[in-house]
Structures are given as C-alpha cells and as structure tokens.
Amino acid sequence: MKLKTDFYERPDVVQIAKDLLGKYLFTRFDNVTTGGIITETEAYNGIVDKASHAYNDRRTARTEIMYATGGTAYIYLCYGIHSLFNVVSNVQNVPHAVLIRAIYPTHGINHMLARRGMKTMKKNLTAGPGTVSQALGIHYADSGLSLLGNKIWIEDKGLVINEFKTTPRIGVAYAKEDAALPYRFVIEHKELEIVISNQ
C-alpha cells in the first residue's frame, strides 16, 4: 500500500526515519519501474538542527522545497555530481526531511545495473545515497515531486523490522555538537534477509 499524507505529516522526524526502514521505495521513469527496500535513513530536524539545510530557518531557492507539505521529494545535488533523495516530512512550513541512504534492490534490478554501469549484482549497487538515486533514475530536477504520485513513491508491504542500528549521521562534522546526534538508522542486510525469508 502506498504511504499516504498522514504518514509523512507526523511531527517526529526521527520516528519517521525509523519507520521508513523496511518500506519499499519505487520509481517509474520512461515506463521503467525500479525499487527496493529502504535499509538506511538519516533524520534532519529542521531549523534547530545544525546539520539541516534549513537550519536557522534558512530559506533559499534550493531549500524552499523542504518547507513543502510532508510527502514531497527534496533532491539536491551533492559535490556537483550526486543527486541525493530526501523525504520531506511534517506539515507545510516545518522543514523536516529524511535522507534515504541505501536500499536493498528488489524490482527492476537489470535496469538499475544499466544505470549504474554495472554488469553483475554487487553490494554497492545501491549502498549510498548517490548510488540509490542513480540506480533508481532519480535526478535533482525531480525535486518537488509528490510522493503520492506515480514517479517516486513509497509502499508499505508489511515487512516488520525489529532490529536496526542507531548511529550518528555521516559527513556532517560541520554541524558541531549536532553531528553526534543519533539520527542515522541502518538495517543490516543479513537481518533483512532473515525478515524476508520469514514472510
């Protein structure tokens, strides 16, 4: 079942980041559907979070999408190369977001391999936020798309995740004390495979 607005508009971005683990992220571009299970997320707590692009209520042409209603795609270009996909959460004008850092590929794997320039399935196919977007065909020009539509969306297929790691976020040393916040959540692939096999 596709996630609806009420999932995204909840006020606790950290809980949403946890709840996205085990959900299926899908894309459909050029009549090609690809997707996989979300296995790694990071929460960004809006204007009070020094690691957030919207810290201190920073509103720019790029970050304005973060102020949209929950269930909107916020996609930005990192290092001029990588499109990074984020799920906007909370209500309009509260700029919370969850970065999707990794997925476990399940649908359209051959298309994902082609997009990544890979011939065989390897762990690094979708093991980082830039590779997730590349494999799924997500481009920063897609920022602002509704996740209730038919280009990028997230589904709950009933996977129950009971075990995951909690760590500080990656690559946010500039956030000083906020860099140590336990806002990154990871399902180990072995744990996920056990959950899948028990379904």
Secondary structure, DSSP 8 states (H G I E B T S, - for coil): -B--HHHHT-S-HHHHHHHTTT-EEEEEETTEEEEEEEEEEEEE-GGG-TTSTTGGG---TTGGGGGS-SSEEEEEEETTTEEEEEEEESSTT--EEEEEEEEEEEE-HHHHHHHHT-SS--GGGG-SHHHHHHHHT--GGGTT-BTTSSSEEEE---------EEE--SS-GGGGGGGGS--EEE--HHHHHHHHHT-
